[in-house]
Amino acid sequence: MAKAPSSRTSTKTKGAANIVAERKSRPLPQLETPTFLSSEATGEIAAALTTLLADSFALYLKTKNFHWHVSGPHFRDYHRMFDEQAAEIFAMTDPLAERVRKIGGTTLRSIGHIGRLQRLPDNDAPYVEPADMLADLLGDNKQLAAFMRQTHDLCDDHDDVATESLLEEFIDQTEKRIWFLFEASRGAQTSGH
């Protein structure tokens, strides 16, 4: 026979429920950051950077997916290159998110949020040929560079030189990935086996 909850346990539960209810009834503080940008500029740039951030996470995971699942005669080279490129892509994520906050915006909050914003496609195939991995990542990095250039132009329109500078560094890194993926794919076999 189950014991009835003691009055002490019941009191603790009611106390916790009261605390939660009291917190929910309070107005939420605003995440405001002083910025020289207009509210319109903040909104546009924050949205563009947040979408770039979602694309960066999508490309990071796809690159890691290929790193984990590559096979064939060039395994070691591709495995290492994909890992290095994934680390470089992941290293972009915090500066992008922090830039959004520095200009007074808010950014990603969940995996679902990433999924709703990402423009780069996932690759959930159970097996991908190494040559197709290279082609897929090459195309995605080219697209990411184009998205960064569009965002750079938007920042230029609003005289946001700090974000432009950040994007210029990331564009250069992305172009290096494009170069490596292109060179690795030249003459690649259609089968990794």
RODO-433836 format. One line per 4 residues: number of its first residue (from 1); their letters; for each residue z, x, y of N, C-alpha, C. Coordinates in pm, 1 decimal. Layout:
% RODO-433836
NUM	a	Z X Y Z X Y Z X Y ~ ... .
//
This chain:
% RODO-433836
1	maka	0.0 84.6 -118.4 0.0 0.0 0.0 0.0 89.1 124.6 ~ -90.5 60.6 217.7 -102.0 140.5 339.1 13.4 111.6 432.4 ~ 56.8 218.6 497.1 165.7 204.3 593.5 110.6 153.0 726.4 ~ 185.8 70.1 788.7 148.1 23.3 922.2 168.0 138.7 1018.5 .
5	pssr	80.7 148.4 1119.4 97.4 257.4 1215.1 231.2 246.0 1285.9 ~ 292.7 361.5 1305.0 420.9 360.5 1374.0 398.7 326.2 1520.1 ~ 503.8 281.5 1583.8 491.3 245.9 1725.2 461.0 370.1 1807.8 ~ 505.4 486.7 1758.2 477.6 611.7 1828.4 326.8 642.0 1826.1 .
9	tstk	261.1 626.4 1709.7 116.8 647.9 1697.5 42.1 546.8 1782.6 ~ 84.7 423.3 1778.7 21.8 317.4 1856.6 30.5 347.1 2005.6 ~ 142.9 399.1 2050.9 161.3 432.3 2192.2 68.4 546.4 2232.2 ~ 54.7 648.1 2143.9 -34.7 759.8 2173.0 -179.1 712.0 2184.9 .
13	tkga	-220.3 624.1 2095.0 -356.0 571.6 2096.7 -381.5 493.7 2224.8 ~ -285.4 409.6 2262.7 -300.7 332.9 2386.8 -304.5 424.7 2507.0 ~ -224.2 531.5 2505.0 -222.3 627.0 2615.3 -356.4 696.4 2630.3 ~ -416.0 738.5 2518.1 -545.9 805.0 2521.2 -653.9 708.6 2569.4 .
17	aniv	-646.9 583.8 2523.0 -745.3 483.5 2565.9 -734.2 458.2 2715.1 ~ -613.2 456.9 2766.9 -593.2 436.5 2910.9 -650.9 552.6 2991.3 ~ -632.1 673.4 2940.2 -685.5 790.7 3010.5 -837.2 784.3 3014.4 ~ -899.7 752.4 2901.2 -1045.8 742.3 2894.5 -1095.3 632.1 2988.4 .
21	aerk	-1030.4 517.4 2986.7 -1070.7 405.8 3073.4 -1055.4 443.9 3220.3 ~ -947.4 513.8 3253.3 -924.7 554.2 3392.3 -1032.8 652.2 3436.9 ~ -1070.1 746.8 3350.2 -1174.4 843.3 3384.6 -1309.1 775.0 3404.3 ~ -1338.6 677.6 3319.8 -1466.0 605.9 3331.3 -1472.9 523.1 3458.8 .
25	srpl	-1358.8 480.3 3510.3 -1358.1 395.9 3630.1 -1372.0 477.5 3758.3 ~ -1349.5 607.5 3751.8 -1361.5 692.7 3870.5 -1508.9 712.4 3906.7 ~ -1538.2 722.5 4033.4 -1677.0 755.6 4070.9 -1707.8 899.3 4027.6 ~ -1828.9 919.1 3980.7 -1869.2 1052.4 3937.3 -1894.3 1141.4 4058.2 .
29	pqle	-1850.1 1266.0 4049.4 -1881.7 1357.8 4159.5 -2031.4 1385.7 4161.0 ~ -2083.7 1413.5 4276.7 -2225.4 1443.7 4289.6 -2247.6 1592.6 4269.6 ~ -2355.6 1626.7 4200.3 -2391.5 1766.8 4181.1 -2479.3 1808.6 4299.1 ~ -2414.2 1841.5 4406.9 -2487.9 1879.0 4527.1 -2480.3 2028.9 4548.0 .
33	tptf	-2590.5 2085.8 4588.8 -2598.4 2228.1 4619.1 -2667.2 2241.0 4753.9 ~ -2607.2 2316.5 4846.4 -2674.4 2333.8 4976.0 -2806.8 2408.4 4957.8 ~ -2909.5 2362.3 5025.2 -3040.8 2425.2 5015.7 -3115.6 2406.3 5146.9 ~ -3206.9 2497.8 5173.2 -3289.5 2485.4 5293.7 -3405.9 2390.5 5270.6 .
37	lsse	-3429.5 2354.2 5145.1 -3543.2 2267.8 5112.8 -3514.8 2122.7 5150.6 ~ -3618.8 2049.9 5181.7 -3604.3 1906.2 5206.9 -3571.7 1837.1 5075.1 ~ -3522.4 1714.7 5083.6 -3492.2 1640.6 4960.3 -3620.8 1615.4 4881.2 ~ -3732.5 1595.0 4950.5 -3860.4 1576.6 4881.7 -3899.1 1703.1 4805.3 .
41	atge	-3886.4 1818.6 4872.2 -3919.9 1946.0 4807.5 -3829.1 1971.6 4688.5 ~ -3700.2 1947.3 4707.1 -3604.8 1966.6 4597.4 -3643.8 1881.4 4478.0 ~ -3673.5 1756.3 4502.2 -3710.2 1665.5 4393.1 -3836.2 1709.0 4321.1 ~ -3938.8 1746.1 4397.0 -4066.2 1786.0 4336.3 -4054.4 1917.8 4260.0 .
45	iaaa	-3991.1 2015.9 4321.4 -3979.5 2147.4 4257.6 -3885.6 2140.7 4137.9 ~ -3773.9 2069.7 4152.4 -3680.1 2056.5 4040.0 -3747.5 1987.7 3921.1 ~ -3826.5 1885.5 3947.7 -3896.5 1815.6 3838.9 -3998.2 1907.9 3771.7 ~ -4071.5 1983.4 3851.0 -4171.7 2074.8 3794.2 -4105.6 2185.3 3712.6 .
49	lttl	-3996.3 2242.0 3764.7 -3926.4 2347.9 3691.9 -3861.3 2294.8 3564.7 ~ -3808.0 2174.2 3570.5 -3745.4 2115.8 3452.2 -3849.3 2089.8 3343.4 ~ -3967.1 2048.5 3383.4 -4074.7 2028.6 3286.2 -4119.6 2163.3 3228.7 ~ -4127.6 2266.2 3312.6 -4157.0 2401.2 3263.0 -4049.7 2447.5 3164.7 .
53	lads	-3926.2 2414.7 3194.9 -3814.9 2450.1 3107.0 -3830.1 2381.8 2971.5 ~ -3868.0 2254.4 2971.6 -3890.2 2182.6 2845.8 -4004.5 2247.6 2767.5 ~ -4112.1 2283.9 2836.6 -4223.1 2351.8 2770.0 -4179.5 2487.3 2714.5 ~ -4094.2 2557.5 2788.1 -4045.8 2688.0 2742.5 -3963.1 2674.0 2615.2 .
57	faly	-3877.0 2572.9 2609.5 -3799.0 2551.4 2488.0 -3889.9 2513.3 2370.8 ~ -3991.4 2430.3 2397.1 -4084.7 2391.3 2291.2 -4161.0 2513.2 2239.6 ~ -4207.1 2598.8 2330.4 -4280.6 2718.6 2289.9 -4188.1 2818.0 2219.8 ~ -4065.9 2829.5 2266.1 -3968.1 2916.6 2200.2 -3950.0 2874.2 2054.2 .
61	lktk	-3928.3 2745.4 2033.0 -3902.8 2699.0 1896.4 -4027.4 2713.2 1807.9 ~ -4145.4 2686.3 1864.3 -4267.6 2703.5 1785.5 -4285.5 2851.5 1748.5 ~ -4257.8 2940.6 1842.2 -4271.4 3083.5 1816.1 -4171.9 3128.5 1709.5 ~ -4049.0 3077.8 1716.0 -3949.4 3109.0 1612.6 -3991.0 3048.9 1478.3 .
65	nfhw	-4045.2 2928.7 1480.0 -4094.4 2865.8 1357.9 -4195.4 2958.3 1290.1 ~ -4290.9 3009.2 1367.0 -4392.4 3097.4 1310.8 -4330.4 3230.3 1267.6 ~ -4234.2 3279.7 1342.1 -4161.5 3401.3 1303.7 -4095.8 3382.4 1166.6 ~ -4034.4 3267.8 1145.4 -3964.1 3241.1 1019.7 -4060.0 3217.1 903.3 .
69	hvsg	-4177.8 3164.1 930.9 -4265.6 3117.3 823.7 -4395.7 3195.5 806.5 ~ -4415.5 3301.6 882.0 -4537.7 3379.2 866.2 -4537.5 3448.5 730.0 ~ -4657.2 3466.2 673.8 -4670.8 3537.3 546.8 -4805.1 3608.8 546.4 ~ -4823.2 3694.9 451.0 -4951.7 3761.1 437.6 -4945.3 3909.2 465.6 .
73	phfr	-5063.2 3974.5 464.5 -5067.1 4120.9 475.0 -5017.5 4175.6 608.8 ~ -5019.3 4095.2 714.4 -4971.5 4141.5 845.5 -4831.8 4087.5 875.7 ~ -4760.7 4050.5 770.9 -4629.5 3987.6 786.3 -4539.4 4064.1 883.2 ~ -4517.7 4191.6 856.7 -4422.3 4268.4 937.4 -4462.1 4269.6 1085.1 .
77	dyhr	-4589.1 4295.4 1114.5 -4635.0 4301.1 1254.1 -4619.9 4166.0 1323.5 ~ -4664.4 4059.9 1258.4 -4657.1 3926.9 1319.4 -4511.7 3880.2 1329.8 ~ -4436.0 3903.9 1225.1 -4295.4 3864.1 1223.7 -4222.1 3928.0 1342.3 ~ -4242.8 4054.6 1364.0 -4176.6 4125.2 1475.4 -4231.0 4078.2 1610.7 .
81	mfde	-4362.2 4064.0 1621.4 -4420.3 4021.4 1748.6 -4371.4 3881.9 1786.5 ~ -4370.7 3790.2 1690.0 -4324.2 3654.3 1719.2 -4177.4 3655.5 1761.6 ~ -4096.8 3737.8 1698.3 -3954.9 3745.3 1734.0 -3937.7 3800.0 1875.4 ~ -4011.2 3905.3 1907.9 -4004.1 3962.5 2042.9 -4050.0 3860.9 2147.6 .
85	qaae	-4158.8 3790.1 2117.0 -4209.7 3693.0 2213.0 -4113.8 3575.4 2228.2 ~ -4054.2 3531.7 2118.5 -3956.9 3421.8 2127.0 -3838.7 3462.1 2214.4 ~ -3790.8 3583.5 2198.1 -3677.3 3630.7 2278.8 -3714.2 3633.8 2427.4 ~ -3836.3 3675.8 2456.8 -3881.9 3679.6 2596.0 -3890.8 3538.4 2654.6 .
89	ifam	-3941.9 3445.1 2576.2 -3952.3 3305.9 2622.2 -3812.8 3247.4 2643.8 ~ -3722.7 3269.9 2548.2 -3586.7 3217.9 2561.5 -3518.1 3276.1 2685.4 ~ -3545.7 3402.1 2715.6 -3485.4 3466.5 2833.0 -3529.1 3401.5 2964.3 ~ -3637.9 3327.1 2963.4 -3682.7 3256.0 3084.2 -3600.5 3129.6 3109.9 .
93	tdpl	-3540.6 3073.9 3004.8 -3483.6 2940.1 3016.9 -3365.7 2933.0 3113.9 ~ -3273.7 3027.0 3106.0 -3157.6 3019.8 3194.5 -3196.5 3040.2 3341.4 ~ -3278.3 3140.2 3374.5 -3320.8 3152.7 3515.0 -3393.8 3028.8 3567.5 ~ -3476.0 2964.5 3484.0 -3544.2 2842.3 3528.6 -3442.4 2731.6 3557.8 .
97	aerv	-3350.4 2709.5 3465.3 -3250.5 2604.0 3483.5 -3160.7 2634.5 3603.3 ~ -3119.5 2758.8 3616.1 -3032.2 2794.2 3728.5 -3105.0 2783.2 3861.5 ~ -3233.8 2809.3 3863.0 -3310.6 2793.1 3987.2 -3312.7 2646.4 4028.5 ~ -3326.3 2557.3 3931.6 -3321.9 2413.7 3962.1 -3189.4 2378.7 4029.0 .
101	rkig	-3079.9 2431.2 3974.8 -2947.8 2402.4 4032.3 -2931.2 2466.8 4169.6 ~ -2985.7 2588.5 4187.4 -2974.2 2657.3 4316.6 -3041.5 2579.9 4428.6 ~ -3147.8 2508.9 4396.5 -3218.9 2434.8 4501.7 -3166.5 2292.1 4515.7 ~ -3064.2 2258.3 4438.9 -3001.5 2127.8 4455.5 -3045.1 2021.2 4357.8 .
105	gttl	-3118.4 2058.1 4254.7 -3162.7 1961.1 4155.2 -3076.1 1964.0 4030.6 ~ -3109.6 1879.3 3936.9 -3046.2 1881.3 3805.4 -3156.4 1901.3 3702.7 ~ -3116.1 1946.5 3584.8 -3216.5 1986.0 3486.1 -3185.9 1928.9 3349.0 ~ -3240.3 1987.5 3244.9 -3229.4 1935.3 3108.9 -3085.2 1913.8 3064.6 .
109	rsig	-3068.7 1810.7 2981.7 -2935.5 1779.6 2930.4 -2930.8 1767.7 2778.4 ~ -3046.4 1761.8 2711.7 -3043.3 1738.9 2566.9 -3178.0 1773.2 2503.4 ~ -3176.5 1779.5 2370.2 -3300.5 1798.6 2293.8 -3394.9 1680.2 2319.6 ~ -3339.2 1559.7 2325.7 -3420.6 1441.8 2353.8 -3489.8 1451.4 2488.7 .
113	higr	-3417.9 1503.8 2588.1 -3474.8 1522.1 2721.1 -3592.9 1618.8 2714.5 ~ -3577.0 1727.3 2638.3 -3686.5 1822.9 2619.3 -3807.0 1751.9 2558.8 ~ -3783.0 1673.9 2453.1 -3891.7 1603.7 2384.5 -3966.7 1507.6 2474.9 ~ -3895.3 1444.3 2567.3 -3960.5 1349.5 2658.5 -4046.3 1420.0 2763.2 .
117	lqrl	-4010.2 1544.2 2797.9 -4080.5 1614.2 2905.6 -4185.7 1714.0 2859.7 ~ -4169.6 1770.8 2741.5 -4258.6 1880.0 2700.2 -4403.6 1835.4 2693.7 ~ -4491.5 1923.9 2739.5 -4634.6 1899.1 2734.9 -4701.2 1979.2 2623.7 ~ -4637.5 2086.1 2579.9 -4692.1 2167.0 2471.3 -4660.4 2099.3 2338.8 .
121	pdnd	-4759.3 2090.7 2250.0 -4737.6 2018.1 2124.1 -4653.3 2098.0 2024.4 ~ -4579.5 2026.2 1941.3 -4506.3 2087.5 1831.0 -4603.9 2118.3 1717.7 ~ -4558.0 2199.4 1624.1 -4634.5 2222.9 1501.9 -4537.1 2210.0 1385.7 ~ -4538.4 2094.9 1321.1 -4446.8 2066.1 1211.4 -4512.2 2083.1 1074.9 .
125	apyv	-4628.2 2146.5 1069.5 -4699.1 2162.8 942.8 -4615.2 2245.0 844.9 ~ -4617.6 2207.6 717.3 -4539.1 2282.6 619.3 -4592.3 2423.8 595.6 ~ -4721.1 2446.3 620.5 -4778.2 2580.4 609.2 -4885.6 2596.4 715.9 ~ -4881.2 2710.1 783.7 -4981.5 2741.7 885.4 -5034.1 2881.5 854.1 .
129	epad	-5164.3 2894.8 848.5 -5225.4 3026.1 827.1 -5187.5 3118.4 943.7 ~ -5165.6 3246.8 916.2 -5131.0 3339.1 1024.8 -5231.9 3339.1 1139.6 ~ -5362.7 3334.0 1108.3 -5464.4 3330.6 1214.7 -5449.0 3204.8 1300.2 ~ -5410.7 3093.9 1237.6 -5389.6 2969.3 1312.2 -5262.5 2976.5 1396.7 .
133	mlad	-5161.7 3047.7 1347.3 -5040.4 3069.3 1427.3 -5075.0 3143.6 1555.3 ~ -5151.7 3250.8 1540.1 -5192.3 3329.4 1656.9 -5270.3 3243.3 1755.8 ~ -5365.3 3164.6 1705.0 -5448.2 3079.7 1791.6 -5363.6 2972.9 1860.5 ~ -5270.8 2913.5 1786.7 -5184.6 2809.0 1841.8 -5098.6 2865.8 1955.1 .
137	llgd	-5035.0 2980.2 1930.3 -4949.7 3041.5 2032.5 -5031.4 3093.5 2150.8 ~ -5149.8 3143.1 2123.7 -5238.0 3188.9 2231.4 -5270.9 3072.4 2324.6 ~ -5311.2 2960.5 2267.1 -5343.7 2842.7 2348.0 -5224.1 2791.4 2425.8 ~ -5107.8 2787.3 2362.1 -4987.0 2738.5 2430.4 -4945.3 2830.6 2544.1 .
141	nkql	-4954.2 2962.0 2523.0 -4917.5 3054.6 2630.0 -5015.5 3045.0 2746.5 ~ -5143.5 3025.3 2716.9 -5241.2 3005.2 2825.0 -5207.1 2879.0 2904.6 ~ -5172.4 2773.9 2832.6 -5137.9 2648.4 2899.3 -5010.7 2663.9 2981.6 ~ -4910.0 2734.3 2926.3 -4785.8 2757.5 3000.2 -4812.4 2836.1 3128.3 .
145	aafm	-4898.7 2936.9 3121.1 -4933.9 3013.7 3240.9 -4999.2 2922.6 3345.1 ~ -5085.1 2832.8 3301.1 -5149.3 2738.8 3394.3 -5045.3 2646.9 3457.8 ~ -4950.3 2597.1 3378.1 -4843.8 2512.3 3432.7 -4760.0 2589.7 3534.7 ~ -4733.0 2716.6 3506.3 -4654.9 2798.5 3600.0 -4730.7 2819.3 3730.7 .
149	rqth	-4860.7 2839.7 3720.4 -4940.8 2856.8 3842.6 -4941.0 2728.7 3926.6 ~ -4949.6 2613.5 3860.1 -4942.4 2486.1 3934.1 -4808.4 2473.1 4005.0 ~ -4701.6 2509.3 3936.9 -4568.1 2501.4 3997.0 -4555.6 2602.9 4110.2 ~ -4614.4 2719.6 4092.0 -4614.8 2821.8 4198.2 -4682.3 2766.5 4323.4 .
153	dlcd	-4795.8 2699.0 4306.1 -4865.8 2639.3 4419.9 -4777.8 2534.8 4489.0 ~ -4707.2 2454.2 4411.1 -4616.0 2354.8 4467.7 -4506.4 2423.3 4548.9 ~ -4451.6 2530.8 4495.8 -4347.2 2604.4 4566.9 -4401.3 2664.9 4695.6 ~ -4525.2 2712.5 4690.9 -4588.7 2767.0 4810.6 -4603.6 2659.5 4917.3 .
157	dhdd	-4639.4 2538.6 4875.3 -4651.7 2427.1 4970.2 -4520.5 2398.6 5042.0 ~ -4408.1 2424.3 4974.2 -4275.7 2396.3 5031.6 -4204.4 2522.4 5079.7 ~ -4275.8 2634.9 5084.0 -4220.7 2762.1 5131.0 -4096.0 2804.2 5051.8 ~ -4098.4 2782.6 4922.0 -3988.6 2824.2 4834.6 -4026.1 2957.9 4771.6 .
161	vate	-4007.9 3064.9 4848.8 -4052.7 3196.6 4805.9 -3970.8 3251.2 4688.2 ~ -3845.0 3214.5 4678.4 -3762.9 3264.2 4567.3 -3812.9 3210.5 4433.7 ~ -3846.5 3082.8 4428.4 -3899.3 3026.6 4304.2 -4037.1 3084.4 4275.3 ~ -4118.4 3104.0 4380.7 -4249.1 3167.2 4361.6 -4233.5 3304.6 4297.3 .
165	slle	-4139.1 3383.0 4346.4 -4115.6 3517.5 4294.4 -4073.8 3513.5 4147.8 ~ -3984.3 3422.5 4114.4 -3940.2 3406.6 3975.8 -4058.9 3372.3 3885.7 ~ -4139.9 3278.2 3931.3 -4256.2 3236.3 3852.9 -4358.4 3349.2 3837.7 ~ -4374.1 3431.1 3940.7 -4468.0 3542.4 3931.5 -4428.9 3637.1 3818.8 .
169	efid	-4300.6 3664.3 3804.4 -4252.9 3750.0 3695.3 -4280.7 3685.2 3560.1 ~ -4255.5 3554.6 3549.9 -4277.4 3484.5 3423.3 -4426.3 3471.3 3390.0 ~ -4509.2 3456.3 3491.6 -4653.8 3452.6 3468.7 -4699.4 3586.9 3412.3 ~ -4650.0 3696.2 3469.3 -4685.9 3828.8 3420.1 -4643.9 3846.5 3274.1 .
173	qtek	-4522.7 3803.8 3239.6 -4475.8 3813.0 3100.8 -4563.2 3728.5 3007.6 ~ -4598.9 3610.8 3054.0 -4681.7 3521.3 2973.0 -4820.1 3581.2 2952.0 ~ -4875.8 3642.5 3056.4 -5006.4 3707.2 3042.1 -5000.5 3823.2 2942.6 ~ -4888.3 3892.8 2936.4 -4872.8 3999.6 2836.4 -4871.8 3939.2 2695.9 .
177	riwf	-4801.7 3826.6 2677.1 -4802.3 3760.5 2546.2 -4944.0 3716.6 2509.0 ~ -5016.2 3662.0 2606.6 -5154.9 3619.9 2583.1 -5237.6 3739.6 2536.4 ~ -5223.2 3850.7 2603.1 -5296.6 3972.3 2568.4 -5266.1 4014.8 2424.2 ~ -5137.2 4021.5 2388.7 -5098.4 4063.8 2254.3 -5150.0 3966.7 2148.7 .
181	lfea	-5137.8 3837.5 2174.7 -5184.2 3737.5 2077.8 -5335.9 3743.2 2061.8 ~ -5405.7 3761.2 2172.7 -5551.4 3772.6 2167.1 -5592.1 3894.3 2084.9 ~ -5533.6 4010.2 2114.5 -5570.5 4132.1 2042.8 -5534.4 4123.6 1894.3 ~ -5419.7 4062.6 1863.6 -5379.5 4048.7 1723.9 -5471.5 3953.2 1647.6 .
185	srga	-5531.5 3858.4 1719.8 -5616.0 3758.7 1652.9 -5760.5 3804.4 1635.5 ~ -5798.1 3912.8 1701.1 -5938.1 3962.3 1689.3 -5963.3 4006.3 1546.1 ~ -6057.1 3940.4 1482.4 -6092.7 3975.0 1344.7 -5990.0 3930.2 1242.5 ~ -5897.7 3842.2 1282.4 -5796.3 3794.8 1187.4 -5861.2 3715.7 1076.0 .
189	qtsg	-5811.6 3734.6 956.9 -5859.0 3660.4 839.7 -5815.3 3515.0 851.7 ~ -5892.2 3426.1 796.0 -5851.1 3285.2 795.3 -5741.4 3260.2 694.8 ~ -5725.5 3347.7 599.1 -5618.1 3331.6 501.1 -5525.5 3452.2 509.6 ~ -5398.1 3425.5 508.0 -5299.1 3533.2 513.5 -5274.0 3594.4 377.6 .
193	h	-5344.8 3551.0 276.1 -5318.0 3600.7 139.8 -5436.4 3672.6 81.8 .
//
